[in-house]
Amino acid sequence: MDSELPVALALLLVTLAGTATVLTRDPVRQATVLAGLGLALALLFAVLQAPDVALSQLAVGTVLTPLMVLLSVRKVRRKAARSERREEHR
């Protein structure tokens, strides 16, 4: 019974982080919350004694995926700003 408590707490943390990620509307904030979800998942994998999966999740889910989201948002916003400037000059 004692070994089930850390798993239950980690699952609760993943559930809360996943819900927060879905409910966040601003893409920049969502990327930050997504990094928190990646961290929660890495913790869950560590608790479930899967250290290799936990390390992969740390690298991909906590760092790379949110970074790609942020870079994409930046590019889209720059492109939209450029389009607005072109429309103003016409």
C-alpha positions as CSV (number, residue, x, y, z in Angstrom):
1,M,0.0,0.0,0.0
2,D,2.9,2.4,0.7
3,S,4.3,1.9,-2.7
4,E,1.0,3.0,-4.3
5,L,1.0,6.5,-2.7
6,P,3.9,8.0,-4.8
7,V,2.3,6.6,-8.0
8,A,-1.1,8.1,-7.0
9,L,0.5,11.4,-6.2
10,A,2.5,11.5,-9.4
11,L,-0.7,10.6,-11.4
12,L,-2.6,13.4,-9.7
13,L,0.2,15.8,-10.5
14,V,0.1,14.7,-14.2
15,T,-3.6,15.1,-14.3
16,L,-3.5,18.6,-12.8
17,A,-0.7,19.7,-15.2
18,G,-2.4,18.2,-18.2
19,T,-5.7,20.0,-17.3
20,A,-3.8,23.3,-16.8
21,T,-2.1,22.9,-20.1
22,V,-5.4,22.4,-21.9
23,L,-7.1,25.3,-20.1
24,T,-4.3,27.8,-20.8
25,R,-5.2,29.9,-23.9
26,D,-2.1,32.1,-24.4
27,P,0.4,30.0,-26.5
28,V,3.5,31.4,-24.6
29,R,2.0,30.6,-21.2
30,Q,0.8,27.2,-22.6
31,A,4.4,26.3,-23.6
32,T,5.5,27.1,-20.0
33,V,2.7,24.9,-18.5
34,L,3.6,22.2,-21.1
35,A,7.1,22.2,-19.7
36,G,5.6,21.6,-16.3
37,L,3.5,18.7,-17.7
38,G,6.7,17.2,-19.1
39,L,8.4,17.5,-15.7
40,A,5.4,15.8,-14.0
41,L,5.5,13.0,-16.6
42,A,9.2,12.5,-16.0
43,L,8.5,12.3,-12.3
44,L,5.8,9.7,-12.9
45,F,8.2,7.6,-15.1
46,A,10.8,7.8,-12.4
47,V,8.4,6.7,-9.7
48,L,7.3,3.8,-12.0
49,Q,11.0,2.8,-12.1
50,A,11.6,3.7,-15.8
51,P,14.6,6.0,-15.6
52,D,15.5,5.8,-19.2
53,V,12.0,6.9,-20.2
54,A,12.1,9.6,-17.5
55,L,15.3,11.0,-18.9
56,S,13.9,11.0,-22.4
57,Q,10.8,12.8,-21.2
58,L,12.9,15.4,-19.5
59,A,14.8,16.1,-22.6
60,V,11.9,16.1,-25.1
61,G,8.8,16.9,-23.1
62,T,10.3,19.5,-20.7
63,V,12.8,21.2,-23.0
64,L,12.5,20.6,-26.7
65,T,8.7,20.5,-27.2
66,P,8.0,23.8,-25.4
67,L,11.0,25.4,-27.1
68,M,9.6,24.4,-30.5
69,V,6.2,25.8,-29.6
70,L,7.8,29.1,-28.5
71,L,9.8,29.4,-31.7
72,S,6.7,28.6,-33.8
73,V,4.7,31.3,-32.0
74,R,7.4,33.8,-32.5
75,K,7.7,33.1,-36.2
76,V,3.9,33.3,-36.7
77,R,3.7,36.6,-34.7
78,R,6.6,38.1,-36.7
79,K,5.0,37.1,-40.0
80,A,1.6,38.6,-38.9
81,A,3.3,41.8,-37.9
82,R,5.1,42.0,-41.3
83,S,1.8,41.5,-43.1
84,E,0.2,44.3,-41.0
85,R,3.0,46.7,-41.9
86,R,2.6,45.9,-45.6
87,E,-1.1,46.6,-45.4
88,E,-0.5,49.9,-43.7
89,H,1.9,51.0,-46.5
90,R,-0.5,50.3,-49.3
